[in-house]
Amino acid sequence: MRSVTLRVRIKEILFLFLGVCSASLGLKGLLLPNHFLDGGAMGVSLLTQFLSDINLSVLIIAVNAPFILMGARQISLPFAVKSSLAIIALAALVHLIEFPVITEDKLLIAVFGGFFLGSGIGLAIRGGAVIDGTEVLALSISRRTSFTVGDLIGIFNVILFSVSALVLSLEVAMYSILTYIVASKTVDFIINGIEEYIGVMIVSPDSAEIKDRIMHEMGRGVTAFRSDGGFGTKGQSLADRDVLFCVVTRLEVSKLILEVEKIDPTAFVIQYPIRDTKGGMIKKRPLH
């Protein structure tokens, strides 16, 4: 138990360290010298720095502080402590380390600035913390309203980029939107990995044969749930049957559907995305 806990803590520290380094490179080496923004709290910090000349390191801590306090109440105290340390470390690197001018091409600045900043945010999340507190705010508000976290982050960034278009320039706002898109996609990639997992639920009277085919032909685990069902306006009942559930990668979905159709072309198949998996027979195939 202690060895597992130690291994997890070391991994978290490594993720946070790499995340802080990557974000500082994106901020100090690309976005800040060229007056480009990102979304969220980091974008607010950059915009305020451009308008007031307040040190960016101070702004990073000041803008994120309310969100971290909110996270201590809404999520957990350990989360808030790790996030605070990561944000302080990021502010220190931005203040102390000077990065050379990497490029003057605006498109490259927007793309790679977003990439390095998004990598930093994603690695910090993998380490169990945040270096941009906007999601904490969105999570808190979504619990009390009908808006989702994605809706609130989107509204926040629309307002931010609209203000930047007015006070800076439309061109800067457009490049900043590109930076934000690249950063958000990079965060998704870092968190979810290169493979996207799909949960598949199969309802068929031939569930036993389908289950056997999934296990032996595809080498994947499958779980059977006992169920009853019905259909129609008169409430006709169906015989008890097994509902199958399995998780495969996005690249394996077509093969799975093909195997099901070979057995039962009329099977009811439901697919939905899964954020991540642990254990089972997903990350690697079983040994034969």
FENJO-V985478 format. One record per residue. SS is DSSP state (@ for helix, = for strand, . for the rest). PSI is psi as a letter, one per 30 degrees, with the letter a starting at -180 (NA if undefined). D_CENTER is the distance of its C-alpha to the mean C-alpha in whole Angstrom. Layout:
ss->{SS & SS}
psi->{PSI & PSI}
d_center->{D_CENTER & D_CENTER}
This chain:
ss->{. & @ & @ & @ & @ & @ & @ & @ & @ & @ & @ & @ & @ & @ & @ & @ & @ & @ & @ & @ & @ & @ & @ & @ & @ & @ & @ & @ & @ & @ & @ & @ & @ & @ & . & . & . & . & . & @ & @ & @ & @ & @ & @ & @ & @ & @ & @ & @ & @ & @ & . & . & . & @ & @ & @ & @ & @ & @ & @ & @ & @ & @ & @ & @ & @ & @ & @ & @ & @ & @ & @ & . & . & @ & @ & @ & @ & @ & @ & @ & @ & @ & @ & @ & @ & @ & @ & @ & @ & @ & @ & @ & @ & . & . & . & . & . & . & . & . & . & @ & @ & @ & @ & @ & @ & @ & @ & @ & @ & @ & @ & @ & @ & @ & @ & @ & @ & @ & @ & @ & . & . & . & . & . & . & . & @ & @ & @ & @ & @ & @ & @ & @ & @ & . & . & . & . & . & . & @ & @ & @ & @ & @ & @ & @ & @ & @ & @ & @ & @ & @ & @ & @ & @ & @ & @ & @ & . & . & @ & @ & @ & @ & @ & @ & @ & @ & @ & @ & @ & @ & @ & @ & @ & @ & @ & @ & @ & @ & @ & @ & @ & . & . & . & . & = & = & = & = & = & = & = & . & . & . & @ & @ & @ & @ & @ & @ & @ & @ & @ & @ & @ & . & . & . & . & . & = & = & = & = & = & = & = & = & = & . & . & . & . & = & = & = & = & = & = & = & = & = & = & = & = & = & = & @ & @ & @ & @ & @ & @ & @ & @ & @ & @ & @ & @ & @ & @ & . & . & . & . & = & = & = & = & = & = & = & . & . & . & . & . & . & . & . & . & . & . & . & . & .}
psi->{e & e & e & e & e & e & e & e & e & e & e & e & e & e & e & e & e & e & e & e & e & e & e & e & e & e & e & e & f & e & e & e & f & g & h & l & l & a & l & a & e & e & e & e & e & e & e & e & e & e & f & f & g & k & k & e & e & e & e & e & e & e & e & f & e & e & e & e & e & e & e & e & e & e & d & l & e & e & e & e & e & e & e & e & e & e & e & e & e & e & e & e & e & e & e & e & k & k & k & l & j & e & l & g & k & e & e & e & e & e & e & f & e & e & e & e & e & e & e & e & e & e & e & e & e & f & g & g & l & k & g & j & g & e & e & e & e & e & e & e & e & f & f & f & l & f & k & l & e & e & e & e & e & e & e & e & e & e & e & e & f & e & e & e & e & e & f & d & l & e & e & e & e & e & e & e & e & e & e & e & e & e & e & e & e & e & e & e & e & e & e & f & l & f & k & k & k & k & k & k & k & k & j & k & f & h & e & e & e & e & e & e & e & e & e & e & e & f & h & l & l & k & k & k & k & k & l & l & l & l & l & l & f & g & h & k & k & l & l & k & l & k & k & k & k & l & k & l & l & e & f & f & e & e & e & e & e & e & e & e & f & e & e & j & f & g & k & j & k & k & k & k & k & k & e & l & l & k & a & a & h & e & e & l & k & l & k & NA}
d_center->{28 & 29 & 28 & 24 & 24 & 25 & 23 & 19 & 20 & 21 & 18 & 16 & 19 & 18 & 15 & 15 & 18 & 17 & 14 & 17 & 19 & 17 & 16 & 20 & 20 & 18 & 20 & 23 & 24 & 23 & 22 & 24 & 27 & 27 & 26 & 23 & 20 & 16 & 15 & 14 & 16 & 17 & 18 & 21 & 22 & 22 & 24 & 26 & 27 & 28 & 30 & 32 & 32 & 31 & 29 & 25 & 25 & 27 & 25 & 21 & 23 & 24 & 22 & 19 & 22 & 22 & 18 & 19 & 22 & 20 & 17 & 20 & 22 & 19 & 17 & 19 & 22 & 20 & 17 & 19 & 21 & 18 & 16 & 20 & 21 & 18 & 19 & 22 & 22 & 20 & 23 & 25 & 24 & 24 & 28 & 29 & 28 & 29 & 28 & 30 & 30 & 28 & 28 & 30 & 28 & 26 & 24 & 23 & 23 & 20 & 18 & 18 & 18 & 15 & 14 & 15 & 14 & 10 & 11 & 12 & 9 & 7 & 10 & 11 & 8 & 9 & 13 & 12 & 13 & 12 & 14 & 13 & 14 & 13 & 11 & 13 & 16 & 14 & 14 & 17 & 19 & 17 & 19 & 22 & 22 & 21 & 18 & 15 & 12 & 11 & 15 & 15 & 13 & 15 & 18 & 18 & 17 & 20 & 22 & 21 & 21 & 25 & 26 & 25 & 27 & 30 & 30 & 29 & 30 & 28 & 28 & 26 & 24 & 23 & 22 & 20 & 18 & 18 & 16 & 14 & 13 & 13 & 11 & 8 & 8 & 8 & 5 & 4 & 7 & 7 & 5 & 6 & 9 & 12 & 13 & 12 & 14 & 16 & 18 & 22 & 24 & 28 & 31 & 34 & 38 & 37 & 34 & 36 & 37 & 33 & 32 & 34 & 33 & 30 & 30 & 33 & 32 & 29 & 28 & 26 & 26 & 26 & 27 & 30 & 30 & 34 & 34 & 36 & 36 & 38 & 38 & 41 & 42 & 45 & 42 & 43 & 42 & 40 & 41 & 39 & 37 & 34 & 30 & 28 & 24 & 23 & 19 & 19 & 17 & 17 & 20 & 22 & 22 & 25 & 27 & 26 & 28 & 31 & 32 & 31 & 33 & 36 & 37 & 36 & 36 & 36 & 33 & 30 & 27 & 24 & 20 & 17 & 13 & 12 & 8 & 10 & 14 & 16 & 20 & 22 & 23 & 20 & 19 & 22 & 25 & 28 & 31 & 34}
